[in-house]
Every structure is written in C-alpha cells, then in structure tokens.
Amino acid sequence: MKTHKNTNNTRRNFLKVLGGTSALASFPHILKAATAASRVVIIGGGFGGATAAKYLKHWSPNLNVTLIEPNALYRSPILSNLLVNGQVSLNEISFNYNTLNSKYGVNIIRDWVQGIDSAAQKVELSSGTTVAYDRLIVSPGIDFNPINGLDSNKIPHAWKGGDQVLMLKQQLDAMQAGKNFVMTIPKAPYRCPPGPYERACLVADYLRKNKPGSKVIVLDANANITAEKEAFTHAFDVTYGGIIEYHSNVSLQSVDSNQRIAITSIGNFNAGVLNVIPQQSAGKIITSSALANHPTGRWANVDPISYESTAVPGIHIIGDSQGTGQPKAGHIANAEAKVCADAIIRLLSGQQPYAEPMTNSACYSPVSSNSASWATVVYRYVPATKSMQAVPGSGGAPATASKKAYRQMFRWSGNLFADTFS
Ligand SMILES: Cc1cc2nc3c(=O)[nH]c(=O)nc-3n(C[C@H](O)[C@H](O)[C@H](O)COP(=O)(O)OP(=O)(O)OC[C@H]3O[C@@H](n4cnc5c(N)ncnc54)[C@H](O)[C@@H]3O)c2cc1C
C-alpha cells in the first residue's frame, strides 16, 4: 500500500488537503495561544480523538493535552475490508501514538476511562487513578446493541478493525467451497454508510477466485442500498451478477452462533461464514452517562459550532458518537476534531468559537482488487438551527467503480492517516 505523507497541516490548509474544496479554504487563520496550563483531556485515540490531540498541541503548544486510549496500536477500520481479499496487511493500517507524543507533546495514558465526574471535572480510569480537565473531548467511536443469541467471539462483526477482521478472514479461508457467506446490515445510522456494501463486493471478489460455487447473501435492514447506490447496484448486478444476492427490508431477529444461522423476517439463512453487523450506539462511556441525549438515546447531541454537549457543559463529543446527523465516518471525524480543537482554543482564550464551521466527508469504497467507488459531501453550520446541513451541490459519487479511484483511494487514505497520527 502506498502512503503519502501530509506535512501541510496549518489550520488554513488542512481542509484543502483533505477536502480539496475551495469552499472550505475560508477557515480562519491561526490564533495566538493564550491557554497555558489549561488541561484538555481526550478519551479515545481514533480518527476523532487522535486528530483533536494533535491539532490542539499544534495550534496551541502551551496547552496541557492528554490522550487516554487503552491500545498501543490503533487498527484502522478504514481499508480493513481489503484484508479480506489480501490487498493490504494489518500492519499497513495500524498506527501508534509515538509521534503525537514526541513531535507534538501530547501526554499519552494507556488506560480505559470508566467514568466521567463532570461536577468535579475529572475522569476515572480502570487503573483507579483520576485525571482532571478544564475541557474534555470524548471520541469513543461506537458500541453494539445486543442481538439474541449473538456471540461475537464466534460470529464476527469485523466493524472495529483488527482482530475481528482477521477472524472473518480466517473463517472465509476455512470455509468449504459452495457454502455461502451471509451478512446482515443494520438500519442506518451506522458507522460508515457504504462499508457493508463494500464488504459484500470484496468478499465476492475473494469467493470468485477462491471458493467456486459460493455466494454472498446480503440481508439489509434498510429499504435500499444506503450509500453510493448507483455504483453498488452496478457492482451487485453486473460485476458480481450471480454471486451477490441482495435482500432489502430484512430484520434480524436472532442468531444461532454455534450453527451459524441468521433468523430473520424473511426466513432462516444457514451460512458457511456469518457476518452480523449489529445496530450501533455511541461508545459506552457516552451511553452510560448523561451525554446520550439524542431522542433515540443512542447518540450525544452537541452544538456543532464547538461540539460541546447540549447536556453537560465543558464536554465535547466528536466522531461516530455525536448525533448531529453528519455521517459516522473517519474523514469527517478528523474534520470535526479540528473544528472542536479550534473552538476549545478560542473558548480557553476567552473568545467565541468560529461562527461558520464547515466539514467534509469522503469515503473511498474498494469494489474489487483494482477498482473503487467513492462519495463526498460538504456540510455547513446553520446558526438558526444550530445544525450542520449539506451544502447544495457539494455531494458527488460515480455511477461505477473505476481503477483511477482505486489509485486515488490510497493517496486519500495516506493523507488521512498521516494527518491523524503523524
Ligand atoms: C469497513 C469500514 C470501512 C470504513 N471506511 C471508511 C471510509 O472510507 N471513510 C471514512 O471516512 N470512514 C470510514 N470508516 C468509518 C471510520 O472507521 C469510523 O467512522 C471512525 O473510525 C470513527 O472515528 P472515532 O474517533 O469516532 O472512533 P474510533 O476510530 O473507533 O476510535 C475510538 C477509540 O476510542 C477508544 N475508546 C473507546 N472507549 C474508550 C474509553 N472508555 N476509554 C478510553 N478509550 C476508549 C477505542 O479504543 C478507540 O481506539 C469505515 C469503517 C469500516 C468498519
């Protein structure tokens, strides 16, 4: 996998690098840091948390920034489907936090946050210690809602990268030719709208080459393909015609994890390999606290001018856990992190957050070993509703996957990985 290092990380330029749209270049210039000794603590070192830590220190070196993350290595879910058809190795999509510490001066604590005491402004760690904050950023990603009978040690979701994806790959390798790969997709919103369809295609790519007679059966809880519809419809019907079987409006009722059976509203599906992607909610640290105030109880409502919680002052939620309606994706988590970092620096300097933040989402979806689709959209803050709205005409997606997009995918991901972790 080729990577491209992004060294161009001033406030003005980051959105150009990642979003490539001139509308985003209106972001404000660097503020002078007047925030020495203020403590910003960040929970979670994924695309949201790691980016926030880096840019807080980059833009305001005197700040005391602490990132709390239990894992030494972040295993990216982005590009992880390419492990299935052997196009990347786990090593190529794993990142450590050394540069955030050595180059930017971010304090790294390897631990799990088990509680937030917002009155005392401190977080409680599994090790028993506490860490005090002036502002707290929470970016814990997602957790899964339970499903009757589902044991994810046997039936992988493979939706957080790393070991779960390796388990899926091992099960596929061990599957007898002629048996079927059955996958379930939860109702939106879920992490990475095109991700499940991308997985169906890459597993089909793998089966076609390695398991003659096997099929991919997609059981989607949604009424239709939720992202990059034209390109995936073409992939399902033409590229993988006869290999992928797609069913919409299917609700998963329970799972027999030992026999690998999905029990659904349209019948039982016996699988050679069963991949259940459960319905999702914000990370547990959010749903177990007063922060999950979205009407569904699954996400955290924030004012996207600063990503400050609308339930608890001084706590900011970014990435998949926020409930603004922006997609749950890593590229936009990186953009939200920068808006949030900028707002926190301003607030700690006695100023107001920038009034018109914009963000950008981009997904590249590999469809085979040499072709990919993509989708992008730009969001603008609307003060009247305190919400992020898609900018009319800013969205785009191709009709079919292409080889060119496959090459661009590695440049895009290389930029995103470098901008987040180095
Ligand atoms: C197959 C697939 C393909 C994808 N492709 C794309 C794509 O093309 N483009 C795109 O933009 N996005 C893509 N995504 C989505 C992207 O991976 C997520 O949206 C992104 O990782 C969200 O970032 P986050 O910071 O919110 O959470 P995460 O990246 O999940 O990071 C959360 C971190 O918080 C830590 N954590 C959680 N709770 C605690 C706690 N209590 N204490 C301490 N640490 C904690 C976790 O260990 C984790 O490291 C894809 C996802 C999948 C599954």
The ligand as an SDF file (V2000), in Angstrom:
LIG
                    3D

 53 58  0  0  0  0  0  0  0  0999 V2000
  -15.1470   -1.4560    6.8470 C   0  0  0  0  0  0  0  0  0  0  0  0
  -15.0890    0.0150    7.1830 C   0  0  0  0  0  0  0  0  0  0  0  0
  -14.6890    0.9180    6.2070 C   0  0  0  0  0  0  0  0  0  0  0  0
  -14.6500    2.2900    6.5160 C   0  0  0  0  0  0  0  0  0  0  0  0
  -14.2890    3.1670    5.5150 N   0  0  0  0  0  0  0  0  0  0  0  0
  -14.3280    4.4940    5.7460 C   0  0  0  0  0  0  0  0  0  0  0  0
  -14.0120    5.4440    4.7150 C   0  0  0  0  0  0  0  0  0  0  0  0
  -13.7440    5.0890    3.5440 O   0  0  0  0  0  0  0  0  0  0  0  0
  -14.0370    6.7550    5.0230 N   0  0  0  0  0  0  0  0  0  0  0  0
  -14.3350    7.1930    6.2740 C   0  0  0  0  0  0  0  0  0  0  0  0
  -14.3300    8.4090    6.4880 O   0  0  0  0  0  0  0  0  0  0  0  0
  -14.6630    6.3300    7.2760 N   0  0  0  0  0  0  0  0  0  0  0  0
  -14.6760    5.0010    7.0510 C   0  0  0  0  0  0  0  0  0  0  0  0
  -14.9940    4.1140    8.0620 N   0  0  0  0  0  0  0  0  0  0  0  0
  -15.5070    4.6300    9.3660 C   0  0  0  0  0  0  0  0  0  0  0  0
  -14.4210    5.0160   10.3690 C   0  0  0  0  0  0  0  0  0  0  0  0
  -13.5610    3.9360   10.6460 O   0  0  0  0  0  0  0  0  0  0  0  0
  -15.0660    5.4930   11.6850 C   0  0  0  0  0  0  0  0  0  0  0  0
  -16.1100    6.3730   11.3830 O   0  0  0  0  0  0  0  0  0  0  0  0
  -14.0330    6.1900   12.5480 C   0  0  0  0  0  0  0  0  0  0  0  0
  -13.1020    5.2380   12.9900 O   0  0  0  0  0  0  0  0  0  0  0  0
  -14.6800    6.9140   13.7330 C   0  0  0  0  0  0  0  0  0  0  0  0
  -13.7070    7.5720   14.4960 O   0  0  0  0  0  0  0  0  0  0  0  0
  -13.9400    7.7560   16.0720 P   0  0  0  0  0  0  0  0  0  0  0  0
  -12.7730    8.5490   16.5770 O   0  0  0  0  0  0  0  0  0  0  0  0
  -15.3010    8.2490   16.3180 O   0  0  0  0  0  0  0  0  0  0  0  0
  -13.9030    6.2770   16.6620 O   0  0  0  0  0  0  0  0  0  0  0  0
  -12.7720    5.1580   16.5780 P   0  0  0  0  0  0  0  0  0  0  0  0
  -11.9030    5.3550   15.3930 O   0  0  0  0  0  0  0  0  0  0  0  0
  -13.4540    3.8530   16.7440 O   0  0  0  0  0  0  0  0  0  0  0  0
  -11.8810    5.4180   17.8620 O   0  0  0  0  0  0  0  0  0  0  0  0
  -12.4030    5.2610   19.1470 C   0  0  0  0  0  0  0  0  0  0  0  0
  -11.2490    4.9710   20.1050 C   0  0  0  0  0  0  0  0  0  0  0  0
  -11.7100    5.2150   21.4280 O   0  0  0  0  0  0  0  0  0  0  0  0
  -11.1950    4.2220   22.2910 C   0  0  0  0  0  0  0  0  0  0  0  0
  -12.1220    4.1570   23.4300 N   0  0  0  0  0  0  0  0  0  0  0  0
  -13.4460    3.8360   23.4270 C   0  0  0  0  0  0  0  0  0  0  0  0
  -13.9620    3.9240   24.6630 N   0  0  0  0  0  0  0  0  0  0  0  0
  -12.9540    4.3050   25.4710 C   0  0  0  0  0  0  0  0  0  0  0  0
  -12.8570    4.5330   26.8810 C   0  0  0  0  0  0  0  0  0  0  0  0
  -13.9200    4.3960   27.6780 N   0  0  0  0  0  0  0  0  0  0  0  0
  -11.6550    4.8960   27.3930 N   0  0  0  0  0  0  0  0  0  0  0  0
  -10.5540    5.0540   26.5830 C   0  0  0  0  0  0  0  0  0  0  0  0
  -10.5970    4.8390   25.2350 N   0  0  0  0  0  0  0  0  0  0  0  0
  -11.7810    4.4670   24.7000 C   0  0  0  0  0  0  0  0  0  0  0  0
  -11.1470    2.9540   21.4310 C   0  0  0  0  0  0  0  0  0  0  0  0
  -10.1770    2.0410   21.9310 O   0  0  0  0  0  0  0  0  0  0  0  0
  -10.7760    3.5250   20.0580 C   0  0  0  0  0  0  0  0  0  0  0  0
   -9.3780    3.4810   19.8190 O   0  0  0  0  0  0  0  0  0  0  0  0
  -15.0080    2.7470    7.8020 C   0  0  0  0  0  0  0  0  0  0  0  0
  -15.3790    1.8240    8.7920 C   0  0  0  0  0  0  0  0  0  0  0  0
  -15.4330    0.4660    8.4910 C   0  0  0  0  0  0  0  0  0  0  0  0
  -15.8540   -0.5140    9.5590 C   0  0  0  0  0  0  0  0  0  0  0  0
  1  2  1  0
  2  3  1  0
  2 52  2  0
  3  4  2  0
  4  5  1  0
  4 50  1  0
  5  6  2  0
  6  7  1  0
  6 13  1  0
  7  8  2  0
  7  9  1  0
  9 10  1  0
 10 11  2  0
 10 12  1  0
 12 13  2  0
 13 14  1  0
 14 15  1  0
 14 50  1  0
 15 16  1  0
 16 17  1  0
 16 18  1  0
 18 19  1  0
 18 20  1  0
 20 21  1  0
 20 22  1  0
 22 23  1  0
 23 24  1  0
 24 25  2  0
 24 26  1  0
 24 27  1  0
 27 28  1  0
 28 29  2  0
 28 30  1  0
 28 31  1  0
 31 32  1  0
 32 33  1  0
 33 34  1  0
 33 48  1  0
 34 35  1  0
 35 36  1  0
 35 46  1  0
 36 37  1  0
 36 45  1  0
 37 38  2  0
 38 39  1  0
 39 40  1  0
 39 45  2  0
 40 41  1  0
 40 42  2  0
 42 43  1  0
 43 44  2  0
 44 45  1  0
 46 47  1  0
 46 48  1  0
 48 49  1  0
 50 51  2  0
 51 52  1  0
 52 53  1  0
M  END
$$$$
